[in-house]
Amino acid sequence: MKPLDVYPLFDISLVKGEGCHVWDDKGNKYLDLYGGHAVISIGHNHPKWTKAIKKATKKLAYYSNSVHLPLQEKLAQKLGELSGYPNYNLFLCNSGAEANENALKLASFTNQRNKIIAFKGAFHGRTAAAVAVTDNPKIKPPINPDDHVIFLPLNDKIALEKAFSEHEICAVIIEPFQGVNGIYEAKHTFLKAISALCKKNMSLFIIDEIQSGYGRTGHFFAHQWAFVKPDIITMAKGMGNGFPIAGILVNPEIKVWHGMLGTTFGGAPMACAAGLSVLKTIESEKLIERNVGLGEYFIEKLRALPFIKEIRGRGLILGVEFDFPIKGLRERLVYEKHIFTGNASNPNTLRFLPPMNIRKKDIDKTIKALQDLLSTNP
Ligand SMILES: Cc1ncc(COP(=O)(O)O)c(C=O)c1O
């Protein structure tokens, strides 16, 4: 048996990781400027993370959500403290798609409506409700209809007001930075308009922080730059630093009942141990505080490079749009310079989502590599 061939792969076999680096089976060292798809928040195989998981496997690796699980309660407490949402409630699951699936279900249960506003270019995952609000027909099979979803242009306030005036809206779901699309920011005034319209119309405001959250932008969540308070916040990727864990933060005014949401693996002790070690490390290594400065440093250096059309993002979530398709450049970065970066739906955009313990010298190395490659034939 072989793995199902659904992923385009680099011809590289990775066998080891540490900090911002990974190694292949031939001993080559790579700088990971993409954090394994925005997942590695505190660094590959961080010793505190490894220790916490080991400890959980020795004590209690798994039990279901039919008993109190102290590690789950500790994780909720710490997350409330660091995120600035101490009075919200936490539901844990296993992946980003699942987090959005549960957020959308919760919204629909709450106001008994089904019309959702989502945005052109959005990516929210591949499960039924999540893929319906994702703007990519190629990944929507016929069993996932999206006729209950209104796709609006990002940052178009007039279109947003019109949709609210014409329909009873269940919820609005939005990424503060559209990640997969190429790091396009939802304007702060737009997020404020969504928040106000949702309140006025008894609709729910769902923010997808799966890629942009967990400290990357210099606040715990990217939407906190806009001073809005969504009803439901979805999280995944950086939450477990590679251990599968995801969740939603829920406004305490939303009424829930037993059995409304549920999952077998979500919130199990081993996942919570990983999640808790991530939060403790973010706090003790002051990782959030560094990100604004590091992002500004990176952007300043990128600005000096040729062929760049636009640089988007904040902190350590950056999209760099060149005036040519970046497929070849990205491959040369990996094979010749041993640097991993990400691509995006926008074929001219390179994505940078490095581990948050990246150092200035790693940024300098990346800039030097880009300078070299761009000075030959990009
Ligand atoms: C913003 C956003 N939402 C949801 C998802 C889906 O997460 P997962 O792949 O863990 O299901 C992703 C994944 O890239 C994402 O970037």
The ligand as a MOL file (V3000), in Angstrom:
LIG
                    3D

  0  0  0     0  0            999 V3000
M  V30 BEGIN CTAB
M  V30 COUNTS 16 16 0 0 0
M  V30 BEGIN ATOM
M  V30 1 C -7.8380 30.0550 7.5100 0
M  V30 2 C -7.9640 28.5690 7.4850 0
M  V30 3 N -9.0910 27.9940 7.9180 0
M  V30 4 C -9.2460 26.6630 7.9380 0
M  V30 5 C -8.2410 25.8210 7.4930 0
M  V30 6 C -8.4230 24.3350 7.5320 0
M  V30 7 O -7.6230 23.7440 8.4980 0
M  V30 8 P -7.3210 22.1720 8.4730 0
M  V30 9 O -6.4690 21.8910 7.2830 0
M  V30 10 O -6.6230 21.9120 9.7880 0
M  V30 11 O -8.6280 21.4750 8.4000 0
M  V30 12 C -7.0550 26.3720 7.0150 0
M  V30 13 C -5.9690 25.5110 6.4950 0
M  V30 14 O -5.0980 25.9220 5.7620 0
M  V30 15 C -6.9080 27.7880 6.9970 0
M  V30 16 O -5.7930 28.3740 6.5460 0
M  V30 END ATOM
M  V30 BEGIN BOND
M  V30 1 1 1 2
M  V30 2 1 2 3
M  V30 3 2 2 15
M  V30 4 2 3 4
M  V30 5 1 4 5
M  V30 6 1 5 6
M  V30 7 2 5 12
M  V30 8 1 6 7
M  V30 9 1 7 8
M  V30 10 2 8 9
M  V30 11 1 8 10
M  V30 12 1 8 11
M  V30 13 1 12 13
M  V30 14 1 12 15
M  V30 15 2 13 14
M  V30 16 1 15 16
M  V30 END BOND
M  V30 END CTAB
M  END
